[in-house]
């Protein structure tokens, strides 16, 4: 096959002729014009042969099989030929047999080791996951067509260098071309396992010799599957007031997903909450009136451009509408007040012995400094299934240590089945092999997750990928 090289030939062959020495049965490895094996009559004989008429390698008669067996290693050949031709002679005729052939070549069994040094070719990538723009969520369609001299074994999707999805094909390695070309692998981009924000997407195609070709999406994929976090620093200039007119303000949280476009709020009092309302802006409410006098709670949450909102993540603020104070009694008749001496400070009316600075709240202490943790930079780099064996490997950052938890999940007749393994991190990497039970291996689709639980220096992180197998 074009693009492949024969490295080794192990075969059981028989080369034989009789009565007519003009016949030349032969084999050739590499150059078809260069005979590798043949035979010629010895003086006084009318037959010759190479090899034997054994059957295949494992027929139980190895003592006889060795006559036919030949192992030719260290090759770099592109062709293997077995044939018969008539050599030039005075009559230019080679006699034919009546009931038995005068010459024959038999290849009884053969095993070839083939190297495929060429990378597979990506013919095309299509689907909204590849061409769409703007903020996206959920599973995005993606179809990949590819080809190779030895066929395509798998189609993969990477996000920021980490494997997130794979479609693995069924290949037959007892054939010269183990796999067929991929006319269109529907692999998709599962964004649910990705953090909100921008991600670099690559598609990889792998041939039967594990050569891989990757192509990159023209623009980063903008992913948003989660609702914005709660508003930050919610407060009011006067949380307790004798007038039923309040203002509430807050700051927007840091959010790497779709832009925050709206704020929702709800007032709860006496054990019940009112209807959900839209705030006039994304950062404040003015002219807010409570349903009745007394304490109440205002709940505020945010909504992004894709409509994601989580009322459970609302920020809350306590407000109190106090009844207006009673009218003050009539002032007493005026009387002479003592004159204030120069430089003497005034006392606050109604608070004997208190200066005008009384009643100011004490300065608040700044919050204690918190240790900032970093990302463990968890990446899933290898996910390969061969039969019931699944290989999972990846890398972590320099500050991550300990173990990761690998889970292989499938659904069988509506019930979830999970295979879990704890894997130690060594030299900023991890690698393990899972042995699937026959029941789990029979599932056509699985989800593989690698979870890192964090440590004093790093935050937790999880990577997931989907695996599908098809013929």
C-alpha positions in Angstrom: 0.0 0.0 0.0 1.2 3.5 -0.7 2.7 5.2 2.3 3.5 1.9 4.1 6.7 -0.2 4.5 7.1 -3.9 5.1 9.5 -4.3 8.1 9.3 -8.1 8.5 7.8 -11.2 6.8 7.1 -14.5 8.5 5.5 -17.0 6.2 5.1 -20.7 5.4 5.7 -21.3 1.7 6.4 -24.0 -0.8 8.4 -23.5 -4.1 8.5 -26.6 -6.3 9.1 -27.8 -9.9 9.6 -31.0 -11.8 10.6 -32.4 -15.2 11.1 -29.1 -16.9 13.9 -26.9 -15.5 12.9 -24.0 -17.7 10.2 -23.1 -15.3 11.2 -20.7 -12.5 8.9 -20.5 -9.5 10.1 -17.7 -7.1 9.4 -15.2 -4.4 10.7 -11.6 -4.3 10.7 -9.1 -1.4 11.1 -5.5 -2.2 12.3 -5.3 -5.8 10.0 -7.6 -8.0 12.9 -8.1 -10.4 15.3 -9.4 -7.7 14.5 -13.1 -7.0 14.6 -13.9 -3.3 14.0 -17.6 -3.5 13.8 -20.2 -6.3 15.3 -23.6 -7.1 17.1 -25.4 -10.0 17.6 -29.1 -10.7 20.8 -30.7 -9.4 22.5 -33.0 -12.0 20.8 -36.3 -12.1 17.5 -35.0 -10.6 14.3 -33.8 -12.2 12.7 -32.1 -9.1 13.7 -29.3 -6.7 12.0 -27.4 -4.0 12.2 -24.8 -1.3 10.2 -24.8 1.9 7.5 -27.4 2.4 3.8 -28.2 2.0 2.9 -27.6 5.6 -0.4 -25.9 6.4 -0.5 -22.9 8.8 1.8 -22.0 11.7 -0.4 -23.4 14.6 -1.7 -26.7 13.2 0.0 -28.7 16.0 2.7 -30.1 13.7 5.5 -27.6 14.3 8.2 -30.2 13.6 7.0 -30.3 10.0 6.0 -26.6 9.9 9.6 -25.6 10.2 10.3 -26.9 6.7 7.9 -24.3 5.3 8.7 -21.5 7.7 10.9 -18.5 7.0 11.4 -15.3 9.0 12.8 -12.3 7.1 13.4 -9.4 9.5 15.0 -5.9 9.1 13.2 -5.1 5.8 12.3 -1.8 4.3 10.2 -3.1 1.4 7.0 -2.0 -0.4 6.2 -5.1 -2.3 6.0 -8.9 -1.8 5.7 -11.1 -4.9 5.2 -14.8 -5.4 5.1 -16.0 -9.0 6.1 -18.4 -11.8 7.6 -17.5 -15.2 9.1 -19.4 -18.1 12.8 -18.7 -18.7 14.2 -18.2 -22.1 15.1 -21.4 -23.8 15.8 -22.8 -27.3 12.1 -23.5 -28.0 10.8 -20.6 -25.7 8.4 -23.2 -24.4 7.9 -24.6 -20.9 6.1 -27.9 -20.7 2.9 -28.2 -18.8 1.8 -31.1 -16.7 -1.1 -33.4 -17.4 -2.4 -34.3 -14.0 0.2 -32.6 -11.8 1.6 -29.1 -12.3 5.2 -28.8 -13.5 5.8 -25.8 -11.3 4.1 -24.2 -8.3 4.4 -21.6 -5.6 2.2 -21.8 -2.5 1.9 -19.2 0.3 0.3 -21.3 3.1 0.3 -18.6 5.8 1.9 -15.2 6.2 2.3 -12.5 8.8 3.6 -9.1 7.8 4.8 -6.3 10.1 3.9 -3.1 8.4 5.0 0.4 9.3 2.9 3.4 8.4 5.0 6.5 8.7 2.6 8.8 7.0 0.1 11.0 8.9 -3.6 10.7 8.2 -5.4 13.3 6.1 -8.3 15.4 7.4 -10.7 15.8 4.4 -13.1 18.1 6.1 -14.6 19.3 9.4 -18.2 20.4 9.5 -21.0 21.2 11.9 -22.0 24.2 14.1 -19.5 23.3 16.7 -16.8 24.1 14.1 -18.2 27.0 12.2 -20.6 28.7 14.7 -19.8 32.0 16.4 -20.9 33.7 19.6 -21.5 32.1 23.0 -22.5 28.4 22.9 -23.7 25.8 25.4 -24.5 22.1 25.6 -23.2 19.5 23.1 -22.3 21.1 19.7 -22.5 19.0 16.5 -19.2 18.2 14.8 -18.5 15.8 11.8 -15.0 14.8 10.7 -14.0 13.0 7.4 -10.5 11.6 7.2 -8.4 8.9 5.4 -5.1 7.1 5.6 -3.2 4.3 3.9 -3.9 2.0 6.9 -7.3 3.5 7.7 -8.6 5.7 10.6 -8.7 4.2 14.1 -10.1 7.1 16.1 -11.4 10.7 15.9 -10.7 13.0 18.8 -11.7 16.4 20.1 -9.4 18.5 22.4 -10.1 21.6 24.4 -7.0 23.6 25.4 -4.9 20.5 24.7 -7.0 18.2 26.9 -9.0 15.3 25.3 -12.7 15.8 25.8 -14.3 13.4 23.3 -13.4 10.4 21.1 -15.0 8.1 18.6 -13.1 4.9 18.4 -13.6 2.6 15.4 -13.4 -1.2 15.2 -10.3 -2.3 13.3 -9.0 -5.7 12.3 -5.2 -6.0 12.8 -5.1 -9.4 11.1 -5.5 -7.6 7.8 -3.0 -5.6 5.8 -5.2 -2.5 6.1 -6.7 -2.8 9.6 -9.1 0.1 9.4 -11.2 1.8 6.7 -11.4 5.5 5.9 -13.7 7.7 8.0 -16.5 9.1 5.9 -17.8 11.3 8.6 -17.4 10.7 12.4 -20.1 12.5 14.4 -18.1 13.2 17.5 -19.5 16.5 18.8 -18.1 18.9 21.3 -19.4 18.3 24.8 -19.1 21.7 26.4 -20.7 20.8 29.7 -17.4 19.7 31.3 -15.7 23.0 30.2 -15.4 26.1 32.3 -17.2 29.1 31.1 -15.0 31.2 28.8 -12.9 30.9 25.7 -11.4 27.6 24.7 -9.1 26.5 21.9 -10.6 23.5 20.0 -8.6 21.0 18.0 -9.8 17.9 16.1 -7.4 14.9 15.8 -7.6 11.9 13.5 -5.5 8.8 14.4 -4.5 6.0 11.9 -4.0 2.3 12.8 -0.3 3.0 13.5 -1.2 5.7 16.0 0.0 8.6 13.7 -2.2 11.6 14.5 -3.1 14.7 12.5 -4.7 17.7 14.3 -6.5 20.7 12.9 -7.5 23.8 14.9 -10.7 25.7 14.9 -10.3 29.0 13.2 -11.5 31.0 16.3 -11.7 30.1 20.0 -15.0 28.6 21.1 -16.9 30.7 23.5 -18.6 28.5 26.1 -21.2 29.3 28.7 -23.2 26.7 30.5 -23.5 28.2 34.0 -25.4 31.0 35.6 -23.5 34.1 36.9 -22.3 34.2 40.5 -24.1 36.2 43.1 -23.8 40.0 43.1 -20.9 41.4 45.1 -21.0 43.9 48.0 -24.8 44.4 48.1 -25.8 47.2 50.4 -28.1 50.2 51.0 -27.2 53.7 52.1 -30.0 53.4 54.8 -31.0 49.8 55.6 -33.4 51.1 58.3 -35.7 54.0 57.4 -38.9 55.7 58.6 -39.9 56.2 55.0 -40.8 53.3 52.8 -38.3 54.2 50.1 -35.1 52.3 49.8 -32.1 52.1 47.4 -30.1 48.9 46.9 -26.8 48.7 45.0 -24.2 46.0 44.2 -21.2 45.2 42.0 -21.1 42.6 39.2 -19.0 39.5 40.0 -16.0 38.5 37.8 -17.5 36.3 35.1 -15.6 34.7 32.2 -18.8 33.6 30.4 -21.5 35.4 28.4 -22.1 39.0 29.4 -24.4 39.7 32.3 -27.5 41.4 30.8 -30.1 41.6 33.6 -30.7 41.5 37.3 -33.8 39.9 39.0 -35.0 40.6 42.6 -37.6 39.4 45.1 -38.8 40.9 48.4 -39.5 38.4 51.2 -41.3 39.4 54.4 -43.2 37.5 57.2 -42.3 34.1 55.8 -43.5 34.7 52.2 -41.8 36.1 49.1 -43.3 38.4 46.5 -43.1 38.0 42.7 -39.8 38.1 40.8 -39.2 41.5 39.2 -36.6 42.8 36.8 -34.3 45.4 38.2 -34.1 48.7 36.3 -30.3 48.2 35.9 -27.8 45.4 36.4 -26.3 47.1 39.5 -29.0 48.9 41.5 -32.6 49.4 42.5 -34.1 52.8 43.4 -37.4 53.6 45.0 -37.9 50.1 46.5 -41.0 49.9 48.8 -41.5 47.0 51.3 -44.9 45.4 51.5 -45.4 46.5 55.2 -43.6 47.9 58.2 -41.0 45.7 59.8 -38.0 43.7 58.7 -37.7 42.3 55.2 -35.1 40.6 53.0 -34.3 41.6 49.4 -32.9 38.8 47.2 -30.9 39.8 44.0 -29.5 37.4 41.3 -28.1 37.9 37.8 -28.9 36.7 34.3 -26.5 36.4 31.4 -26.9 36.8 27.6 -27.9 33.1 27.2 -30.6 33.3 29.8 -28.7 31.5 32.5 -29.9 32.5 36.0 -29.7 30.8 39.4 -32.1 32.2 42.1 -30.4 29.9 44.6 -27.2 32.0 44.3 -28.9 35.3 45.2 -27.3 37.9 47.3 -29.5 39.0 50.2 -29.9 42.3 52.1 -32.0 43.0 55.3 -34.1 46.1 55.2 -36.3 47.5 57.9 -39.2 49.9 57.4 -39.7 51.4 60.9 -43.0 53.2 61.8 -42.7 57.0 61.7 -41.9 58.3 65.2 -44.8 60.1 67.2 -45.0 63.8 67.0 -42.7 65.5 69.5 -44.3 67.3 72.5 -44.6 71.0 72.5 -41.3 72.6 73.4 -41.0 74.2 76.8 -41.0 77.9 77.2 -37.7 79.4 76.2 -35.2 80.2 78.8 -31.8 81.7 78.9 -29.0 79.3 77.9 -25.5 79.7 79.3 -23.1 81.1 76.8 -20.5 78.8 75.4 -17.0 79.9 76.3 -14.6 80.4 73.4 -13.0 77.1 72.3 -15.5 74.9 74.2 -16.9 71.9 72.4 -20.7 71.4 72.1 -22.5 68.4 73.5 -25.0 66.5 71.4 -28.6 67.4 72.4 -30.3 64.6 74.2 -27.0 62.8 74.9 -25.5 64.3 78.1 -21.8 64.2 78.2 -21.4 63.1 74.5 -19.6 65.1 71.9 -21.0 65.6 68.4 -18.8 62.8 67.1 -20.8 60.2 69.2 -22.9 57.7 67.4 -20.5 57.2 64.5 -19.9 53.6 63.8 -16.4 52.3 64.6 -14.1 51.9 61.6 -14.3 48.4 60.2 -11.2 46.2 60.2 -10.1 45.0 56.8 -10.7 41.3 56.2 -7.9 38.9 56.9 -5.7 38.2 53.9 -6.6 34.9 52.2 -4.1 32.6 50.5 -4.8 32.5 46.8 -4.9 29.1 45.3 -3.9 28.4 41.7 -5.3 26.0 39.1 -3.8 22.5 39.0 -3.6 22.8 35.2 -5.2 19.3 34.9 -5.1 17.9 31.3 -6.4 14.6 29.9 -4.0 13.7 27.1 -4.6 10.0 26.3 -7.8 8.1 26.2 -7.6 4.8 24.3 -9.7 1.7 24.4 -8.6 -1.7 22.9 -11.1 -4.4 23.6 -11.8 -4.3 27.4 -8.6 -2.4 28.2 -8.9 1.4 28.6 -5.8 3.6 28.9 -6.1 7.0 30.6 -3.2 9.5 31.0 -2.7 13.2 31.6 -0.6 15.9 33.1 -0.9 18.4 36.0 0.9 21.6 37.0 4.0 21.8 39.1 2.1 22.7 42.3 -0.4 19.8 42.1 0.4 16.7 44.1 -1.2 13.6 45.5 -3.7 11.5 43.4 -6.4 11.9 40.8 -9.6 9.8 40.6 -10.4 8.2 37.3 -14.1 7.2 36.6 -15.5 5.2 33.7 -19.3 5.6 33.6 -21.8 3.8 31.4 -25.6 3.2 31.4 -26.8 -0.3 31.0 -30.6 -0.8 30.7 -31.2 2.6 32.3 -28.9 2.0 35.3 -25.6 3.7 35.8 -22.5 1.6 36.2 -19.1 3.1 37.3 -15.6 1.8 37.4 -13.4 4.0 39.7 -9.6 4.0 40.3 -7.3 6.3 42.3 -4.1 7.1 40.5 -0.9 8.6 41.9 0.6 11.7 40.4 4.3 11.2 39.5 6.6 13.8 37.8 3.6 16.0 37.0 1.8 13.2 35.2 -0.5 10.2 35.7 -1.3 7.1 33.7 -3.4 4.0 34.4 -5.2 1.1 32.6 -8.7 0.1 33.4 -9.9 -3.4 32.8 -13.6 -3.4 31.9 -16.0 -6.1 32.8 -17.8 -7.7 29.8 -21.1 -5.9 30.8 -19.5 -2.5 31.0 -17.4 -3.1 27.8 -20.6 -3.9 25.9 -21.8 -0.3 26.3 -21.4 1.7 23.1 -21.0 5.1 24.9 -19.2 6.0 28.1 -18.1 9.1 30.0 -14.6 9.2 31.4 -13.7 11.8 34.1 -10.5 12.6 35.9 -10.9 14.5 39.1 -8.3 16.3 41.2 -9.5 17.2 44.7 -7.1 20.1 45.4 -4.6 20.7 48.1 -3.3 23.8 50.1 -1.8 25.3 47.0 -4.3 24.3 44.2 -8.1 24.3 43.7 -10.1 21.2 42.7 -10.5 20.5 38.9 -12.2 17.9 36.8 -11.8 16.9 33.2 -14.3 14.8 31.3 -14.4 13.1 27.9 -17.0 11.0 26.1 -16.1 7.7 24.4 -18.2 6.1 21.7 -17.3 2.9 19.8 -18.8 1.9 16.4 -18.0 -0.6 13.7 
